[in-house]
Amino acid sequence: MNYNKKTVKDIDVSGKKVLLRCDFNVPMAKDGSGVITDDKRIRAALPTIQYLLDQGAAVIACSHMGKPVATFESYKKKQLEKGKDEASITEEAWKKSLAELRMEPVAARLSELLGKPVILAGDVVGPDAQTKAAALKPGEILLLQNTRFEKGETKNDPALAKAMASMAEVYVSDAFGAVHRAHASTAGVAAFLPAVSGFLIQKELDFIGGALASPKRPLVAILGGSKVSSKIGVINNLLEIADTIIIGGGMAYTFSAAQGGKVGDSLLEEDWKTYSLEMIQKAKDKGVKLLLPVDTVTADKFAPDADSKVVPAGQIPDGWQGLDIGPETVKLYCGAVADAGTVIWNGPMGVFEFEKFAAGTKAVAEALSQTGAITIIGGGDSAAAVQQLGYADKMSHISTGGGASLEFMEGKELPGVACLLDK
């Protein structure tokens, strides 16, 4: 995939209407109060929005929020599949589920952050959006309703994409968390408008794209998380590029069991043992160092207050389960990143949500904060861990997209990036 894409700085947006795809899919309070519990994604979009407004563009921002069900029939079907009683499935309940995913709270927060009014449309491409977009002046910003209120959004319906594009003269994509999906607002609109990236996507392409295409060596990849199966493509791709691959988290036990180790009640994907052995062999053949845990912190149950003990890797007793990498493994892994040129980290080393089993993840985060390497955190749980542990400002780059950054690292083409104009 070509990472060298045109950005907002490569085109003249002065006096133009710009359709800007953001990622405003923010977490909301569960009580239906409309309170945003974390506005990080809104803040991440500010540099691009501010730049466009300063350049005299009229900005038509759009985003999805959650997973609304566009029709009552589909809502009813989903509820029945969940085992809900048919009598309790009402149109009122469906409308309430949609109301909770409207963009009003986002418009209010965005307005506070920008220090200027944000005009809100009552629909996506309906009469209200069309009228407000037509009247929008340079330096003003309009926010459309949740793009997923249109059932054609996730199907990348050309008619919907064309209707959205008809309101603007330029398309700017800045929703990295959604570029791995070919939806009407992330990819479809680029068929009808000149399309460039915003600053957020440009940063992702520079850091992750740069690390994959021409990394400062040695390149060390740290892969954690629970499942080997979800990281196959990433391991495969990184075996072609990395100098060292470090395996931690729940996926390590499948590698251990594949080599004849005892893993007790630890996470294990039986079907992926052969694959794990193939990866170990492939690493040997390619001269890539593949580091696996040498010891494990085990627990007698999956709980924050479980009894724990450190055992050698592959010697976990029956009834016990591995929940973190052990102290010797911590030394081994931290040593491997100390003299790295580039480090990519995706997935925690253990159950870092439990204080007792967070030591491995903490140690890796701390080691990354002290290395002189370019450090890239691949979104999702690793990003949450780094933020939570207070090391976020010490990292070169924290990706804003969990799923997108994984697919990026797999070497897959990202539809929402591929559709942008090349430099």
C-alpha positions as CSV (number, residue, x, y, z in Angstrom):
1,M,0.0,0.0,0.0
2,N,1.2,3.5,-0.8
3,Y,1.6,5.5,2.4
4,N,2.6,8.7,0.6
5,K,-0.9,10.4,0.5
6,K,-1.9,14.0,-0.1
7,T,-2.8,15.9,3.0
8,V,-4.9,19.0,3.7
9,K,-1.7,21.1,3.2
10,D,-1.3,19.9,-0.4
11,I,-4.6,21.5,-1.6
12,D,-6.2,24.9,-1.4
13,V,-9.3,24.7,0.8
14,S,-9.9,28.5,1.0
15,G,-13.6,29.3,0.5
16,K,-14.4,25.6,-0.2
17,K,-16.9,23.3,1.5
18,V,-15.0,20.4,3.0
19,L,-16.6,17.1,4.0
20,L,-14.5,16.0,7.0
21,R,-14.8,12.4,8.2
22,C,-13.9,12.3,11.9
23,D,-14.0,9.6,14.5
24,F,-16.4,10.9,17.1
25,N,-17.4,7.4,18.3
26,V,-16.9,8.4,22.0
27,P,-17.9,6.5,25.1
28,M,-21.0,7.7,26.7
29,A,-22.3,7.3,30.3
30,K,-24.5,4.1,30.5
31,D,-27.4,6.0,32.3
32,G,-28.6,7.6,29.1
33,S,-27.7,11.1,30.4
34,G,-25.8,12.0,27.2
35,V,-22.6,12.6,29.2
36,I,-19.3,11.9,27.3
37,T,-17.0,9.9,29.6
38,D,-13.9,10.4,27.4
39,D,-13.5,13.1,24.8
40,K,-10.0,12.0,23.6
41,R,-11.3,11.3,20.0
42,I,-12.9,14.7,19.7
43,R,-9.7,16.4,20.9
44,A,-7.7,14.3,18.4
45,A,-9.7,15.9,15.5
46,L,-9.1,19.5,16.6
47,P,-5.8,20.3,14.8
48,T,-7.4,19.3,11.4
49,I,-10.7,21.1,12.1
50,Q,-8.9,24.3,13.3
51,Y,-6.6,24.3,10.3
52,L,-9.5,24.0,7.9
53,L,-11.4,26.8,9.6
54,D,-8.3,29.0,9.7
55,Q,-7.8,28.5,6.0
56,G,-11.3,29.8,5.4
57,A,-13.0,26.5,4.6
58,A,-16.6,25.7,5.5
59,V,-16.4,22.4,7.4
60,I,-19.1,19.7,7.2
61,A,-18.0,17.1,9.8
62,C,-19.4,13.6,10.0
63,S,-18.9,10.5,12.1
64,H,-20.5,7.3,13.2
65,M,-21.4,6.6,16.8
66,G,-22.0,3.1,18.2
67,K,-24.0,0.5,16.3
68,P,-27.5,1.9,15.7
69,V,-30.0,-0.3,14.0
70,A,-31.4,1.7,11.1
71,T,-34.8,0.1,10.8
72,F,-37.4,-1.2,13.4
73,E,-37.6,-4.5,11.6
74,S,-33.8,-5.1,11.9
75,Y,-34.0,-3.9,15.6
76,K,-36.8,-6.4,16.3
77,K,-34.8,-9.3,14.6
78,K,-31.7,-8.5,16.7
79,Q,-33.6,-8.4,19.9
80,L,-35.4,-11.7,19.2
81,E,-32.0,-13.3,18.5
82,K,-30.8,-12.1,21.9
83,G,-33.8,-14.0,23.4
84,K,-35.9,-10.9,24.2
85,D,-39.7,-11.4,24.7
86,E,-41.5,-10.1,21.5
87,A,-44.0,-8.1,23.6
88,S,-41.2,-6.0,25.1
89,I,-39.8,-5.1,21.7
90,T,-41.5,-1.8,20.9
91,E,-40.9,1.1,18.4
92,E,-40.4,3.3,21.5
93,A,-37.6,1.1,22.7
94,W,-36.0,1.2,19.2
95,K,-36.3,5.0,19.0
96,K,-34.8,5.3,22.5
97,S,-31.8,3.2,21.4
98,L,-31.3,5.6,18.4
99,A,-31.7,8.7,20.6
100,E,-28.8,7.6,22.8
101,L,-26.6,7.6,19.7
102,R,-27.4,11.0,18.4
103,M,-24.6,13.6,17.9
104,E,-26.0,16.3,20.2
105,P,-23.5,15.7,23.0
106,V,-20.6,15.6,20.5
107,A,-21.7,18.9,19.0
108,A,-21.9,20.5,22.4
109,R,-18.4,19.3,23.5
110,L,-16.8,20.2,20.1
111,S,-18.3,23.7,20.4
112,E,-16.7,24.1,23.9
113,L,-13.3,22.9,22.6
114,L,-13.4,25.1,19.5
115,G,-14.8,28.1,21.4
116,K,-17.3,28.7,18.6
117,P,-20.8,27.4,17.7
118,V,-21.2,24.0,16.0
119,I,-24.3,23.9,13.8
120,L,-26.0,20.4,14.1
121,A,-28.0,18.8,11.4
122,G,-31.0,16.6,12.3
123,D,-30.1,14.1,9.6
124,V,-27.2,12.9,7.4
125,V,-28.3,13.7,3.8
126,G,-31.9,14.7,4.4
127,P,-33.5,18.2,3.9
128,D,-32.0,19.6,7.1
129,A,-28.4,18.6,6.3
130,Q,-28.8,19.8,2.7
131,T,-30.2,23.2,3.7
132,K,-27.7,23.8,6.4
133,A,-24.7,22.7,4.2
134,A,-25.9,25.0,1.4
135,A,-26.1,28.0,3.8
136,L,-22.7,27.2,5.5
137,K,-20.2,30.0,5.3
138,P,-16.3,29.9,5.3
139,G,-15.1,29.6,8.9
140,E,-18.3,27.8,10.0
141,I,-18.7,24.2,11.1
142,L,-21.7,21.9,10.6
143,L,-21.9,18.4,12.2
144,L,-24.1,15.8,10.4
145,Q,-26.1,13.2,12.4
146,N,-24.7,9.8,13.1
147,T,-23.7,8.4,9.6
148,R,-24.9,4.9,10.7
149,F,-28.5,6.2,10.9
150,E,-28.4,5.6,7.1
151,K,-28.6,1.9,6.4
152,G,-26.5,2.4,3.3
153,E,-23.4,3.6,5.3
154,T,-22.0,0.2,6.3
155,K,-22.9,-1.2,2.8
156,N,-20.9,1.5,1.1
157,D,-23.9,2.4,-0.9
158,P,-22.9,4.7,-3.8
159,A,-26.2,6.6,-3.7
160,L,-25.5,7.6,-0.1
161,A,-21.9,8.4,-0.8
162,K,-22.9,10.6,-3.8
163,A,-25.5,12.4,-1.6
164,M,-22.9,13.1,1.1
165,A,-20.4,14.3,-1.5
166,S,-22.9,16.6,-3.2
167,M,-22.8,18.9,-0.2
168,A,-19.0,19.6,-0.5
169,E,-16.2,20.2,-2.9
170,V,-13.4,18.4,-1.1
171,Y,-13.2,15.3,1.1
172,V,-10.8,15.1,4.1
173,S,-10.4,11.8,5.9
174,D,-9.2,12.0,9.5
175,A,-10.9,9.0,11.1
176,F,-8.0,6.5,11.4
177,G,-10.1,4.2,13.7
178,A,-12.5,3.6,10.8
179,V,-10.2,3.4,7.7
180,H,-10.1,-0.4,7.7
181,R,-13.8,-0.4,6.8
182,A,-15.1,0.4,3.3
183,H,-18.2,2.4,4.3
184,A,-19.9,5.2,2.4
185,S,-18.4,8.0,4.6
186,T,-14.9,6.4,4.9
187,A,-14.3,5.3,1.3
188,G,-17.3,5.7,-1.0
189,V,-17.3,9.5,-1.0
190,A,-13.8,9.5,-2.5
191,A,-15.3,8.4,-5.8
192,F,-17.1,11.7,-6.1
193,L,-14.7,14.2,-4.5
194,P,-10.9,14.9,-4.5
195,A,-9.8,13.1,-1.3
196,V,-6.9,13.9,1.1
197,S,-5.9,13.0,4.6
198,G,-6.1,15.1,7.8
199,F,-3.3,15.5,10.3
200,L,-4.3,12.5,12.4
201,I,-4.2,10.0,9.5
202,Q,-1.0,11.6,8.2
203,K,0.7,11.0,11.6
204,E,-0.5,7.3,11.6
205,L,0.8,6.8,8.0
206,D,4.1,8.5,8.9
207,F,4.8,6.5,12.1
208,I,3.3,3.0,11.4
209,G,3.9,3.2,7.6
210,G,7.4,4.4,8.2
211,A,8.1,1.6,10.7
212,L,6.9,-1.0,8.2
213,A,8.5,0.4,5.1
214,S,11.9,1.7,6.3
215,P,12.3,1.2,10.1
216,K,15.2,2.5,12.2
217,R,16.8,-0.8,13.2
218,P,16.8,-3.0,15.1
219,L,13.0,-3.3,14.8
220,V,11.4,-5.0,17.8
221,A,7.8,-6.0,17.8
222,I,6.1,-6.8,21.1
223,L,2.8,-8.7,20.7
224,G,0.5,-9.5,23.6
225,G,-3.2,-10.0,24.1
226,S,-5.2,-13.1,24.5
227,K,-5.3,-14.9,21.2
228,V,-2.8,-16.1,18.7
229,S,-5.6,-16.4,16.1
230,S,-6.3,-12.6,16.2
231,K,-2.6,-11.8,15.6
232,I,-1.7,-14.3,12.8
233,G,-1.6,-11.8,10.0
234,V,0.5,-9.4,12.1
235,I,3.1,-12.1,13.2
236,N,3.3,-13.3,9.6
237,N,3.9,-9.8,8.2
238,L,6.3,-8.8,11.0
239,L,8.4,-12.0,10.4
240,E,9.3,-10.4,7.1
241,I,10.3,-7.1,8.6
242,A,11.3,-7.3,12.3
243,D,14.6,-8.2,13.9
244,T,13.0,-9.4,17.1
245,I,9.5,-10.5,17.9
246,I,8.4,-10.7,21.6
247,I,5.4,-12.8,22.5
248,G,3.5,-12.1,25.8
249,G,-0.1,-12.2,27.1
250,G,-2.5,-15.1,26.8
251,M,-1.3,-16.0,23.3
252,A,2.1,-17.2,24.8
253,Y,0.4,-20.3,26.4
254,T,-0.5,-21.6,23.0
255,F,3.1,-21.4,21.9
256,S,4.2,-23.0,25.2
257,A,1.7,-25.9,24.8
258,A,2.7,-26.4,21.2
259,Q,6.3,-27.1,22.4
260,G,5.0,-29.7,24.9
261,G,4.7,-27.4,27.9
262,K,2.1,-27.8,30.6
263,V,-0.2,-24.7,30.7
264,G,-2.8,-25.8,33.4
265,D,-6.0,-23.8,33.0
266,S,-4.3,-20.9,31.0
267,L,-5.8,-19.5,27.8
268,L,-5.1,-22.0,25.1
269,E,-6.1,-22.2,21.4
270,E,-5.7,-26.0,20.6
271,D,-6.3,-25.4,16.9
272,W,-3.4,-22.9,16.6
273,K,-0.6,-25.1,18.1
274,T,0.6,-26.3,14.7
275,Y,0.6,-22.7,13.5
276,S,2.7,-21.6,16.5
277,L,5.3,-24.3,15.7
278,E,5.4,-23.1,12.1
279,M,6.0,-19.5,13.3
280,I,8.9,-20.6,15.6
281,Q,10.4,-22.5,12.6
282,K,9.8,-19.5,10.2
283,A,11.6,-17.2,12.7
284,K,14.6,-19.5,12.8
285,D,14.7,-19.8,9.0
286,K,14.6,-16.0,8.6
287,G,17.0,-15.2,11.4
288,V,14.4,-13.3,13.4
289,K,14.8,-13.6,17.2
290,L,11.4,-14.9,18.6
291,L,11.3,-14.4,22.4
292,L,8.9,-16.4,24.4
293,P,8.3,-16.2,28.2
294,V,10.8,-18.2,30.4
295,D,8.7,-17.9,33.5
296,T,5.1,-17.1,34.4
297,V,3.1,-15.5,37.2
298,T,0.3,-18.0,37.8
299,A,-3.0,-17.8,39.8
300,D,-5.3,-20.3,41.3
301,K,-8.3,-18.4,39.9
302,F,-9.1,-15.5,37.5
303,A,-9.6,-12.8,40.2
304,P,-7.7,-9.7,41.4
305,D,-7.2,-11.4,44.9
306,A,-6.1,-14.8,43.6
307,D,-3.2,-16.7,45.2
308,S,-0.2,-16.4,42.9
309,K,3.2,-18.0,42.4
310,V,6.0,-17.7,39.8
311,V,6.7,-21.0,37.9
312,P,9.0,-21.7,34.9
313,A,7.3,-21.5,31.5
314,G,5.6,-24.7,30.5
315,Q,5.4,-25.9,34.1
316,I,2.0,-24.5,35.2
317,P,0.3,-26.9,37.6
318,D,-3.2,-28.3,36.9
319,G,-5.9,-25.9,38.3
320,W,-3.6,-22.9,37.9
321,Q,-3.5,-20.4,35.1
322,G,-0.9,-17.9,33.8
323,L,-1.9,-14.3,34.2
324,D,1.3,-12.4,33.6
325,I,4.9,-12.8,32.4
326,G,7.4,-13.6,35.3
327,P,10.4,-11.5,36.6
328,E,13.0,-13.3,34.5
329,T,10.9,-12.8,31.3
330,V,10.5,-9.1,32.3
331,K,14.4,-8.8,32.4
332,L,14.7,-10.6,29.0
333,Y,12.0,-8.4,27.3
334,C,13.2,-5.1,28.7
335,G,16.8,-6.0,27.7
336,A,15.5,-6.6,24.1
337,V,14.0,-3.1,23.8
338,A,16.9,-1.2,25.5
339,D,19.0,-1.0,22.3
340,A,16.1,-1.0,19.7
341,G,15.8,1.5,16.9
342,T,12.1,1.1,16.6
343,V,9.6,-0.7,18.8
344,I,6.0,-1.5,17.9
345,W,3.8,-2.7,20.8
346,N,0.4,-4.3,20.4
347,G,-1.3,-6.1,23.3
348,P,-0.6,-6.2,27.1
349,M,1.7,-8.8,28.7
350,G,-0.9,-10.0,31.2
351,V,-4.2,-9.2,32.9
352,F,-3.1,-5.6,33.6
353,E,-6.6,-4.7,34.8
354,F,-5.7,-6.7,38.0
355,E,-3.0,-4.8,40.0
356,K,-1.4,-8.1,41.1
357,F,-0.9,-9.2,37.4
358,A,0.0,-5.8,35.9
359,A,3.8,-6.0,36.6
360,G,4.8,-7.3,33.2
361,T,2.8,-4.7,31.3
362,K,4.1,-1.9,33.6
363,A,7.7,-3.0,33.2
364,V,7.5,-3.1,29.4
365,A,5.8,0.4,29.3
366,E,8.5,1.7,31.6
367,A,11.3,0.2,29.4
368,L,9.7,1.8,26.3
369,S,9.6,5.2,28.1
370,Q,13.4,4.9,28.8
371,T,14.6,3.7,25.4
372,G,15.9,6.0,22.7
373,A,13.9,4.1,20.1
374,I,10.9,5.3,18.1
375,T,8.1,3.8,20.1
376,I,4.7,3.1,18.5
377,I,1.8,1.8,20.5
378,G,-0.8,0.0,18.3
379,G,-4.0,1.2,19.8
380,G,-6.5,-0.8,21.8
381,D,-5.5,-2.3,25.1
382,S,-1.8,-1.4,24.9
383,A,-2.8,2.3,24.3
384,A,-5.2,2.0,27.4
385,A,-2.4,0.5,29.5
386,V,0.2,3.2,28.5
387,Q,-2.3,6.0,29.3
388,Q,-3.4,4.3,32.6
389,L,0.2,3.8,33.7
390,G,1.1,7.4,32.9
391,Y,3.7,6.8,30.2
392,A,1.6,8.2,27.3
393,D,3.7,11.4,26.9
394,K,6.9,9.3,26.7
395,M,5.9,7.4,23.6
396,S,6.6,8.6,20.0
397,H,3.2,7.7,18.8
398,I,0.0,6.1,20.2
399,S,-2.3,4.9,17.4
400,T,-6.0,6.1,17.6
401,G,-7.3,2.9,15.9
402,G,-7.1,-0.6,17.4
403,G,-8.5,-2.6,14.6
404,A,-7.1,-0.3,11.9
405,S,-3.6,-0.4,13.3
406,L,-3.7,-4.2,13.5
407,E,-4.8,-4.5,9.9
408,F,-2.1,-1.9,8.9
409,M,0.6,-4.0,10.6
410,E,-0.7,-7.1,8.8
411,G,0.2,-5.3,5.6
412,K,-3.5,-5.2,4.5
413,E,-4.8,-2.4,2.3
414,L,-6.9,0.0,4.3
415,P,-9.9,1.1,2.1
416,G,-10.2,4.5,3.8
417,V,-6.5,5.2,3.0
418,A,-6.3,3.6,-0.4
419,C,-9.0,5.9,-1.7
420,L,-7.0,9.1,-0.9
421,L,-5.0,10.9,-3.6
422,D,-1.3,9.9,-3.9
423,K,1.3,12.7,-3.5
